[in-house]
Amino acid sequence: MSTLAVAPPLFGPLDGEPTLDDELVGAWEGLAARRTAPCPVCHGDMEPDYSAAGPPIGGRCAACGTTLR
C-alpha cells in the first residue's frame, strides 16, 4: 500500500503567511478609509491619492514608489 503526499494549495496561505489577495485587500481597505496603509511590496507607508473630487483613487508608497490604482 502506498501513500501519496498532499501538496499545499497552489494559491492558498502557506504556514500562516498572508496571500497576495490578503495584502492587496488590506492596502485597499486602508486607502479607502483615507488612512496610511502597509505597502503590499515593502510594507512601508502607502498614502492615499485623491482625484479632483471624491474618495481616494489609489495610493503610493513613500518608501519604494509602488502605486495602486
PyMOL Python script that loads the backbone (N, CA, C, O; Angstrom):
from pymol import cmd

cmd.read_pdbstr("""\
ATOM      1  N   MET A   1       0.844  -1.182   0.000  1.00  0.00           N
ATOM      2  CA  MET A   1       0.000   0.000   0.000  1.00  0.00           C
ATOM      3  C   MET A   1       0.885   1.238   0.000  1.00  0.00           C
ATOM      4  O   MET A   1       1.762   1.370   0.854  1.00  0.00           O
ATOM      5  N   SER A   2       0.670   2.132  -0.931  1.00  0.00           N
ATOM      6  CA  SER A   2       1.464   3.352  -0.994  1.00  0.00           C
ATOM      7  C   SER A   2       0.639   4.529  -0.484  1.00  0.00           C
ATOM      8  O   SER A   2      -0.591   4.518  -0.537  1.00  0.00           O
ATOM      9  N   THR A   3       1.329   5.519  -0.002  1.00  0.00           N
ATOM     10  CA  THR A   3       0.658   6.741   0.450  1.00  0.00           C
ATOM     11  C   THR A   3       1.109   7.883  -0.447  1.00  0.00           C
ATOM     12  O   THR A   3       2.263   7.943  -0.871  1.00  0.00           O
ATOM     13  N   LEU A   4       0.203   8.762  -0.720  1.00  0.00           N
ATOM     14  CA  LEU A   4       0.502   9.917  -1.553  1.00  0.00           C
ATOM     15  C   LEU A   4       0.701  11.144  -0.669  1.00  0.00           C
ATOM     16  O   LEU A   4      -0.055  11.375   0.274  1.00  0.00           O
ATOM     17  N   ALA A   5       1.713  11.913  -0.986  1.00  0.00           N
ATOM     18  CA  ALA A   5       1.933  13.166  -0.274  1.00  0.00           C
ATOM     19  C   ALA A   5       0.928  14.193  -0.774  1.00  0.00           C
ATOM     20  O   ALA A   5       0.631  14.246  -1.968  1.00  0.00           O
ATOM     21  N   VAL A   6       0.418  14.988   0.114  1.00  0.00           N
ATOM     22  CA  VAL A   6      -0.547  16.014  -0.249  1.00  0.00           C
ATOM     23  C   VAL A   6       0.192  17.340  -0.403  1.00  0.00           C
ATOM     24  O   VAL A   6       0.821  17.822   0.539  1.00  0.00           O
ATOM     25  N   ALA A   7       0.112  17.912  -1.578  1.00  0.00           N
ATOM     26  CA  ALA A   7       0.752  19.197  -1.841  1.00  0.00           C
ATOM     27  C   ALA A   7      -0.093  20.328  -1.264  1.00  0.00           C
ATOM     28  O   ALA A   7      -1.319  20.226  -1.230  1.00  0.00           O
ATOM     29  N   PRO A   8       0.550  21.410  -0.807  1.00  0.00           N
ATOM     30  CA  PRO A   8      -0.224  22.539  -0.306  1.00  0.00           C
ATOM     31  C   PRO A   8      -1.001  23.185  -1.448  1.00  0.00           C
ATOM     32  O   PRO A   8      -0.598  23.068  -2.605  1.00  0.00           O
ATOM     33  N   PRO A   9      -2.098  23.860  -1.149  1.00  0.00           N
ATOM     34  CA  PRO A   9      -2.873  24.517  -2.204  1.00  0.00           C
ATOM     35  C   PRO A   9      -1.996  25.524  -2.962  1.00  0.00           C
ATOM     36  O   PRO A   9      -1.160  26.207  -2.370  1.00  0.00           O
ATOM     37  N   LEU A  10      -2.199  25.601  -4.254  1.00  0.00           N
ATOM     38  CA  LEU A  10      -1.368  26.466  -5.091  1.00  0.00           C
ATOM     39  C   LEU A  10      -1.523  27.940  -4.742  1.00  0.00           C
ATOM     40  O   LEU A  10      -0.532  28.671  -4.734  1.00  0.00           O
ATOM     41  N   PHE A  11      -2.746  28.398  -4.450  1.00  0.00           N
ATOM     42  CA  PHE A  11      -2.969  29.816  -4.220  1.00  0.00           C
ATOM     43  C   PHE A  11      -3.388  30.134  -2.787  1.00  0.00           C
ATOM     44  O   PHE A  11      -3.814  31.254  -2.507  1.00  0.00           O
ATOM     45  N   GLY A  12      -3.278  29.188  -1.895  1.00  0.00           N
ATOM     46  CA  GLY A  12      -3.688  29.401  -0.513  1.00  0.00           C
ATOM     47  C   GLY A  12      -2.533  29.872   0.351  1.00  0.00           C
ATOM     48  O   GLY A  12      -1.395  29.943  -0.111  1.00  0.00           O
ATOM     49  N   PRO A  13      -2.823  30.194   1.606  1.00  0.00           N
ATOM     50  CA  PRO A  13      -1.777  30.623   2.523  1.00  0.00           C
ATOM     51  C   PRO A  13      -0.804  29.484   2.804  1.00  0.00           C
ATOM     52  O   PRO A  13      -1.191  28.315   2.777  1.00  0.00           O
ATOM     53  N   LEU A  14       0.425  29.811   3.065  1.00  0.00           N
ATOM     54  CA  LEU A  14       1.456  28.828   3.350  1.00  0.00           C
ATOM     55  C   LEU A  14       2.010  29.095   4.737  1.00  0.00           C
ATOM     56  O   LEU A  14       2.616  30.140   4.971  1.00  0.00           O
ATOM     57  N   ASP A  15       1.814  28.182   5.640  1.00  0.00           N
ATOM     58  CA  ASP A  15       2.315  28.306   7.011  1.00  0.00           C
ATOM     59  C   ASP A  15       1.883  29.603   7.680  1.00  0.00           C
ATOM     60  O   ASP A  15       2.672  30.234   8.383  1.00  0.00           O
ATOM     61  N   GLY A  16       0.642  29.999   7.467  1.00  0.00           N
ATOM     62  CA  GLY A  16       0.112  31.182   8.126  1.00  0.00           C
ATOM     63  C   GLY A  16       0.482  32.506   7.480  1.00  0.00           C
ATOM     64  O   GLY A  16       0.062  33.559   7.961  1.00  0.00           O
ATOM     65  N   GLU A  17       1.255  32.481   6.404  1.00  0.00           N
ATOM     66  CA  GLU A  17       1.628  33.713   5.713  1.00  0.00           C
ATOM     67  C   GLU A  17       0.421  34.255   4.955  1.00  0.00           C
ATOM     68  O   GLU A  17      -0.371  33.475   4.426  1.00  0.00           O
ATOM     69  N   PRO A  18       0.265  35.587   4.892  1.00  0.00           N
ATOM     70  CA  PRO A  18      -0.859  36.142   4.128  1.00  0.00           C
ATOM     71  C   PRO A  18      -0.669  35.908   2.630  1.00  0.00           C
ATOM     72  O   PRO A  18       0.457  35.849   2.137  1.00  0.00           O
ATOM     73  N   THR A  19      -1.774  35.778   1.924  1.00  0.00           N
ATOM     74  CA  THR A  19      -1.732  35.627   0.474  1.00  0.00           C
ATOM     75  C   THR A  19      -1.597  37.006  -0.167  1.00  0.00           C
ATOM     76  O   THR A  19      -1.750  38.027   0.504  1.00  0.00           O
ATOM     77  N   LEU A  20      -1.312  37.031  -1.452  1.00  0.00           N
ATOM     78  CA  LEU A  20      -1.259  38.300  -2.178  1.00  0.00           C
ATOM     79  C   LEU A  20      -2.601  39.001  -2.089  1.00  0.00           C
ATOM     80  O   LEU A  20      -2.661  40.222  -1.950  1.00  0.00           O
ATOM     81  N   ASP A  21      -3.679  38.232  -2.169  1.00  0.00           N
ATOM     82  CA  ASP A  21      -5.016  38.802  -2.040  1.00  0.00           C
ATOM     83  C   ASP A  21      -5.183  39.488  -0.683  1.00  0.00           C
ATOM     84  O   ASP A  21      -5.714  40.596  -0.611  1.00  0.00           O
ATOM     85  N   ASP A  22      -4.734  38.840   0.387  1.00  0.00           N
ATOM     86  CA  ASP A  22      -4.813  39.440   1.721  1.00  0.00           C
ATOM     87  C   ASP A  22      -4.066  40.767   1.769  1.00  0.00           C
ATOM     88  O   ASP A  22      -4.563  41.744   2.330  1.00  0.00           O
ATOM     89  N   GLU A  23      -2.874  40.802   1.183  1.00  0.00           N
ATOM     90  CA  GLU A  23      -2.051  42.019   1.189  1.00  0.00           C
ATOM     91  C   GLU A  23      -2.723  43.155   0.421  1.00  0.00           C
ATOM     92  O   GLU A  23      -2.777  44.288   0.900  1.00  0.00           O
ATOM     93  N   LEU A  24      -3.234  42.848  -0.769  1.00  0.00           N
ATOM     94  CA  LEU A  24      -3.868  43.883  -1.592  1.00  0.00           C
ATOM     95  C   LEU A  24      -5.175  44.378  -0.977  1.00  0.00           C
ATOM     96  O   LEU A  24      -5.447  45.579  -0.981  1.00  0.00           O
ATOM     97  N   VAL A  25      -5.977  43.469  -0.454  1.00  0.00           N
ATOM     98  CA  VAL A  25      -7.238  43.871   0.179  1.00  0.00           C
ATOM     99  C   VAL A  25      -6.958  44.752   1.384  1.00  0.00           C
ATOM    100  O   VAL A  25      -7.648  45.751   1.587  1.00  0.00           O
ATOM    101  N   GLY A  26      -5.962  44.404   2.186  1.00  0.00           N
ATOM    102  CA  GLY A  26      -5.601  45.220   3.344  1.00  0.00           C
ATOM    103  C   GLY A  26      -5.178  46.624   2.945  1.00  0.00           C
ATOM    104  O   GLY A  26      -5.562  47.600   3.590  1.00  0.00           O
ATOM    105  N   ALA A  27      -4.385  46.726   1.882  1.00  0.00           N
ATOM    106  CA  ALA A  27      -3.950  48.041   1.412  1.00  0.00           C
ATOM    107  C   ALA A  27      -5.140  48.862   0.911  1.00  0.00           C
ATOM    108  O   ALA A  27      -5.276  50.035   1.261  1.00  0.00           O
ATOM    109  N   TRP A  28      -6.003  48.250   0.091  1.00  0.00           N
ATOM    110  CA  TRP A  28      -7.161  48.974  -0.438  1.00  0.00           C
ATOM    111  C   TRP A  28      -8.116  49.406   0.670  1.00  0.00           C
ATOM    112  O   TRP A  28      -8.665  50.507   0.618  1.00  0.00           O
ATOM    113  N   GLU A  29      -8.319  48.547   1.676  1.00  0.00           N
ATOM    114  CA  GLU A  29      -9.217  48.921   2.774  1.00  0.00           C
ATOM    115  C   GLU A  29      -8.692  50.133   3.522  1.00  0.00           C
ATOM    116  O   GLU A  29      -9.460  51.032   3.864  1.00  0.00           O
ATOM    117  N   GLY A  30      -7.392  50.167   3.781  1.00  0.00           N
ATOM    118  CA  GLY A  30      -6.799  51.319   4.457  1.00  0.00           C
ATOM    119  C   GLY A  30      -6.887  52.579   3.620  1.00  0.00           C
ATOM    120  O   GLY A  30      -7.242  53.642   4.130  1.00  0.00           O
ATOM    121  N   LEU A  31      -6.564  52.469   2.335  1.00  0.00           N
ATOM    122  CA  LEU A  31      -6.605  53.635   1.454  1.00  0.00           C
ATOM    123  C   LEU A  31      -8.026  54.154   1.290  1.00  0.00           C
ATOM    124  O   LEU A  31      -8.246  55.365   1.283  1.00  0.00           O
ATOM    125  N   ALA A  32      -8.990  53.254   1.158  1.00  0.00           N
ATOM    126  CA  ALA A  32     -10.390  53.664   1.010  1.00  0.00           C
ATOM    127  C   ALA A  32     -10.899  54.367   2.267  1.00  0.00           C
ATOM    128  O   ALA A  32     -11.804  55.199   2.196  1.00  0.00           O
ATOM    129  N   ALA A  33     -10.318  54.033   3.411  1.00  0.00           N
ATOM    130  CA  ALA A  33     -10.699  54.684   4.661  1.00  0.00           C
ATOM    131  C   ALA A  33      -9.904  55.975   4.886  1.00  0.00           C
ATOM    132  O   ALA A  33      -9.990  56.591   5.949  1.00  0.00           O
ATOM    133  N   ARG A  34      -9.131  56.375   3.871  1.00  0.00           N
ATOM    134  CA  ARG A  34      -8.337  57.610   3.903  1.00  0.00           C
ATOM    135  C   ARG A  34      -7.266  57.573   4.985  1.00  0.00           C
ATOM    136  O   ARG A  34      -6.995  58.567   5.659  1.00  0.00           O
ATOM    137  N   ARG A  35      -6.661  56.385   5.130  1.00  0.00           N
ATOM    138  CA  ARG A  35      -5.590  56.193   6.101  1.00  0.00           C
ATOM    139  C   ARG A  35      -4.326  55.713   5.390  1.00  0.00           C
ATOM    140  O   ARG A  35      -4.371  55.252   4.249  1.00  0.00           O
ATOM    141  N   THR A  36      -3.213  55.832   6.084  1.00  0.00           N
ATOM    142  CA  THR A  36      -1.981  55.223   5.608  1.00  0.00           C
ATOM    143  C   THR A  36      -2.147  53.716   5.717  1.00  0.00           C
ATOM    144  O   THR A  36      -2.676  53.217   6.710  1.00  0.00           O
ATOM    145  N   ALA A  37      -1.698  52.991   4.699  1.00  0.00           N
ATOM    146  CA  ALA A  37      -1.838  51.533   4.667  1.00  0.00           C
ATOM    147  C   ALA A  37      -0.465  50.906   4.443  1.00  0.00           C
ATOM    148  O   ALA A  37       0.424  51.554   3.891  1.00  0.00           O
ATOM    149  N   PRO A  38      -0.280  49.660   4.862  1.00  0.00           N
ATOM    150  CA  PRO A  38       1.002  48.995   4.597  1.00  0.00           C
ATOM    151  C   PRO A  38       1.140  48.652   3.114  1.00  0.00           C
ATOM    152  O   PRO A  38       0.219  48.108   2.504  1.00  0.00           O
ATOM    153  N   CYS A  39       2.283  48.972   2.553  1.00  0.00           N
ATOM    154  CA  CYS A  39       2.562  48.656   1.148  1.00  0.00           C
ATOM    155  C   CYS A  39       2.629  47.140   0.977  1.00  0.00           C
ATOM    156  O   CYS A  39       3.301  46.468   1.760  1.00  0.00           O
ATOM    157  N   PRO A  40       1.944  46.582  -0.036  1.00  0.00           N
ATOM    158  CA  PRO A  40       1.992  45.130  -0.241  1.00  0.00           C
ATOM    159  C   PRO A  40       3.351  44.633  -0.749  1.00  0.00           C
ATOM    160  O   PRO A  40       3.596  43.427  -0.758  1.00  0.00           O
ATOM    161  N   VAL A  41       4.235  45.541  -1.172  1.00  0.00           N
ATOM    162  CA  VAL A  41       5.546  45.139  -1.683  1.00  0.00           C
ATOM    163  C   VAL A  41       6.614  45.210  -0.589  1.00  0.00           C
ATOM    164  O   VAL A  41       7.310  44.227  -0.337  1.00  0.00           O
ATOM    165  N   CYS A  42       6.747  46.380   0.064  1.00  0.00           N
ATOM    166  CA  CYS A  42       7.840  46.566   1.033  1.00  0.00           C
ATOM    167  C   CYS A  42       7.354  46.785   2.463  1.00  0.00           C
ATOM    168  O   CYS A  42       8.165  46.862   3.386  1.00  0.00           O
ATOM    169  N   HIS A  43       6.035  46.886   2.654  1.00  0.00           N
ATOM    170  CA  HIS A  43       5.412  47.126   3.966  1.00  0.00           C
ATOM    171  C   HIS A  43       5.723  48.510   4.523  1.00  0.00           C
ATOM    172  O   HIS A  43       5.569  48.752   5.720  1.00  0.00           O
ATOM    173  N   GLY A  44       6.165  49.423   3.645  1.00  0.00           N
ATOM    174  CA  GLY A  44       6.336  50.819   4.041  1.00  0.00           C
ATOM    175  C   GLY A  44       4.978  51.494   4.126  1.00  0.00           C
ATOM    176  O   GLY A  44       3.942  50.833   4.055  1.00  0.00           O
ATOM    177  N   ASP A  45       4.985  52.814   4.277  1.00  0.00           N
ATOM    178  CA  ASP A  45       3.736  53.574   4.388  1.00  0.00           C
ATOM    179  C   ASP A  45       3.211  53.968   3.013  1.00  0.00           C
ATOM    180  O   ASP A  45       3.891  54.656   2.252  1.00  0.00           O
ATOM    181  N   MET A  46       2.004  53.528   2.705  1.00  0.00           N
ATOM    182  CA  MET A  46       1.336  53.887   1.464  1.00  0.00           C
ATOM    183  C   MET A  46       0.282  54.932   1.784  1.00  0.00           C
ATOM    184  O   MET A  46      -0.615  54.697   2.594  1.00  0.00           O
ATOM    185  N   GLU A  47       0.396  56.086   1.142  1.00  0.00           N
ATOM    186  CA  GLU A  47      -0.525  57.202   1.360  1.00  0.00           C
ATOM    187  C   GLU A  47      -1.594  57.207   0.277  1.00  0.00           C
ATOM    188  O   GLU A  47      -1.304  56.888  -0.876  1.00  0.00           O
ATOM    189  N   PRO A  48      -2.834  57.566   0.633  1.00  0.00           N
ATOM    190  CA  PRO A  48      -3.892  57.632  -0.380  1.00  0.00           C
ATOM    191  C   PRO A  48      -3.637  58.749  -1.392  1.00  0.00           C
ATOM    192  O   PRO A  48      -3.121  59.808  -1.035  1.00  0.00           O
ATOM    193  N   ASP A  49      -3.998  58.511  -2.651  1.00  0.00           N
ATOM    194  CA  ASP A  49      -4.004  59.523  -3.711  1.00  0.00           C
ATOM    195  C   ASP A  49      -5.459  59.879  -3.973  1.00  0.00           C
ATOM    196  O   ASP A  49      -6.327  59.006  -3.981  1.00  0.00           O
ATOM    197  N   TYR A  50      -5.720  61.153  -4.184  1.00  0.00           N
ATOM    198  CA  TYR A  50      -7.094  61.614  -4.376  1.00  0.00           C
ATOM    199  C   TYR A  50      -7.300  62.154  -5.784  1.00  0.00           C
ATOM    200  O   TYR A  50      -6.371  62.668  -6.408  1.00  0.00           O
ATOM    201  N   SER A  51      -8.528  62.031  -6.274  1.00  0.00           N
ATOM    202  CA  SER A  51      -8.908  62.651  -7.540  1.00  0.00           C
ATOM    203  C   SER A  51      -9.302  64.093  -7.230  1.00  0.00           C
ATOM    204  O   SER A  51      -9.222  64.529  -6.081  1.00  0.00           O
ATOM    205  N   ALA A  52      -9.724  64.821  -8.243  1.00  0.00           N
ATOM    206  CA  ALA A  52     -10.113  66.214  -8.047  1.00  0.00           C
ATOM    207  C   ALA A  52     -11.255  66.343  -7.038  1.00  0.00           C
ATOM    208  O   ALA A  52     -11.311  67.315  -6.285  1.00  0.00           O
ATOM    209  N   ALA A  53     -12.138  65.393  -7.022  1.00  0.00           N
ATOM    210  CA  ALA A  53     -13.249  65.432  -6.068  1.00  0.00           C
ATOM    211  C   ALA A  53     -13.635  64.011  -5.712  1.00  0.00           C
ATOM    212  O   ALA A  53     -13.863  63.185  -6.596  1.00  0.00           O
ATOM    213  N   GLY A  54     -13.708  63.727  -4.444  1.00  0.00           N
ATOM    214  CA  GLY A  54     -14.187  62.419  -4.038  1.00  0.00           C
ATOM    215  C   GLY A  54     -13.206  61.600  -3.244  1.00  0.00           C
ATOM    216  O   GLY A  54     -12.230  62.114  -2.697  1.00  0.00           O
ATOM    217  N   PRO A  55     -13.481  60.318  -3.192  1.00  0.00           N
ATOM    218  CA  PRO A  55     -12.680  59.401  -2.371  1.00  0.00           C
ATOM    219  C   PRO A  55     -11.317  59.120  -3.016  1.00  0.00           C
ATOM    220  O   PRO A  55     -11.084  59.498  -4.164  1.00  0.00           O
ATOM    221  N   PRO A  56     -10.424  58.460  -2.281  1.00  0.00           N
ATOM    222  CA  PRO A  56      -9.116  58.101  -2.851  1.00  0.00           C
ATOM    223  C   PRO A  56      -9.275  57.217  -4.091  1.00  0.00           C
ATOM    224  O   PRO A  56     -10.179  56.385  -4.170  1.00  0.00           O
ATOM    225  N   ILE A  57      -8.378  57.416  -5.051  1.00  0.00           N
ATOM    226  CA  ILE A  57      -8.386  56.610  -6.275  1.00  0.00           C
ATOM    227  C   ILE A  57      -7.275  55.569  -6.267  1.00  0.00           C
ATOM    228  O   ILE A  57      -7.113  54.824  -7.234  1.00  0.00           O
ATOM    229  N   GLY A  58      -6.518  55.515  -5.195  1.00  0.00           N
ATOM    230  CA  GLY A  58      -5.411  54.574  -5.073  1.00  0.00           C
ATOM    231  C   GLY A  58      -4.452  55.057  -4.019  1.00  0.00           C
ATOM    232  O   GLY A  58      -4.834  55.774  -3.094  1.00  0.00           O
ATOM    233  N   GLY A  59      -3.202  54.662  -4.160  1.00  0.00           N
ATOM    234  CA  GLY A  59      -2.195  55.068  -3.193  1.00  0.00           C
ATOM    235  C   GLY A  59      -0.797  54.889  -3.754  1.00  0.00           C
ATOM    236  O   GLY A  59      -0.580  54.215  -4.761  1.00  0.00           O
ATOM    237  N   ARG A  60       0.151  55.527  -3.058  1.00  0.00           N
ATOM    238  CA  ARG A  60       1.560  55.450  -3.459  1.00  0.00           C
ATOM    239  C   ARG A  60       2.413  55.254  -2.219  1.00  0.00           C
ATOM    240  O   ARG A  60       2.204  55.914  -1.202  1.00  0.00           O
ATOM    241  N   CYS A  61       3.379  54.340  -2.307  1.00  0.00           N
ATOM    242  CA  CYS A  61       4.267  54.055  -1.189  1.00  0.00           C
ATOM    243  C   CYS A  61       5.395  55.075  -1.163  1.00  0.00           C
ATOM    244  O   CYS A  61       6.050  55.321  -2.176  1.00  0.00           O
ATOM    245  N   ALA A  62       5.613  55.666   0.007  1.00  0.00           N
ATOM    246  CA  ALA A  62       6.668  56.651   0.169  1.00  0.00           C
ATOM    247  C   ALA A  62       8.044  55.993   0.149  1.00  0.00           C
ATOM    248  O   ALA A  62       9.027  56.638  -0.215  1.00  0.00           O
ATOM    249  N   ALA A  63       8.132  54.723   0.533  1.00  0.00           N
ATOM    250  CA  ALA A  63       9.428  54.050   0.628  1.00  0.00           C
ATOM    251  C   ALA A  63       9.923  53.489  -0.706  1.00  0.00           C
ATOM    252  O   ALA A  63      11.078  53.700  -1.076  1.00  0.00           O
ATOM    253  N   CYS A  64       9.055  52.775  -1.429  1.00  0.00           N
ATOM    254  CA  CYS A  64       9.524  52.091  -2.659  1.00  0.00           C
ATOM    255  C   CYS A  64       8.887  52.627  -3.942  1.00  0.00           C
ATOM    256  O   CYS A  64       9.317  52.262  -5.037  1.00  0.00           O
ATOM    257  N   GLY A  65       7.877  53.480  -3.829  1.00  0.00           N
ATOM    258  CA  GLY A  65       7.249  54.068  -5.011  1.00  0.00           C
ATOM    259  C   GLY A  65       6.161  53.239  -5.647  1.00  0.00           C
ATOM    260  O   GLY A  65       5.623  53.634  -6.681  1.00  0.00           O
ATOM    261  N   THR A  66       5.815  52.098  -5.068  1.00  0.00           N
ATOM    262  CA  THR A  66       4.732  51.277  -5.614  1.00  0.00           C
ATOM    263  C   THR A  66       3.441  52.077  -5.642  1.00  0.00           C
ATOM    264  O   THR A  66       3.124  52.791  -4.691  1.00  0.00           O
ATOM    265  N   THR A  67       2.694  51.955  -6.740  1.00  0.00           N
ATOM    266  CA  THR A  67       1.420  52.659  -6.886  1.00  0.00           C
ATOM    267  C   THR A  67       0.290  51.655  -7.081  1.00  0.00           C
ATOM    268  O   THR A  67       0.410  50.722  -7.876  1.00  0.00           O
ATOM    269  N   LEU A  68      -0.797  51.847  -6.360  1.00  0.00           N
ATOM    270  CA  LEU A  68      -2.029  51.068  -6.559  1.00  0.00           C
ATOM    271  C   LEU A  68      -3.066  51.988  -7.140  1.00  0.00           C
ATOM    272  O   LEU A  68      -3.250  53.104  -6.654  1.00  0.00           O
ATOM    273  N   ARG A  69      -3.745  51.542  -8.167  1.00  0.00           N
ATOM    274  CA  ARG A  69      -4.835  52.311  -8.780  1.00  0.00           C
ATOM    275  C   ARG A  69      -5.994  51.403  -9.019  1.00  0.00           C
ATOM    276  O   ARG A  69      -7.026  51.839  -9.529  1.00  0.00           O
TER     277      ARG A  69
END
""", "prot")
cmd.dss("prot")
cmd.show_as("cartoon", "prot")
cmd.util.cbc("prot")
cmd.orient("prot")
